[in-house]
């Protein structure tokens, strides 16, 4: 297995670990039963997100689509180690921002927002380890 393919497989598993928590636990149900932070843009975005749907099938289809996008990006960049490193770094950085958002929203609402558990572990520490792995290949 090439280093680029290894990086993509680990990144995909890391990505899906977090996203599956959001499939199982509805952000929409959490949003309805917990106070919202005073972030108008975030609240508006959250209410439009398919991951906030009360329908499990919509949440699952969203994650399947996201996974397909990651797989396509991996297929497009896997011939080049540097392209793989750059693409997976951007994806991991975006996940780190999402982790920080989950942690912050949970603190502000004094509740456990869906996605909090996988934002903490493997979450931020796992993302740092993944970035180290990506750039030591």
Secondary structure as UniProt FT lines:
FT   HELIX           3..24
FT   HELIX           27..33
FT   HELIX           40..48
FT   HELIX           50..52
FT   HELIX           56..77
FT   TURN            78..79
FT   HELIX           81..109
FT   TURN            114..115
FT   HELIX           116..118
FT   HELIX           119..124
FT   HELIX           125..135
//
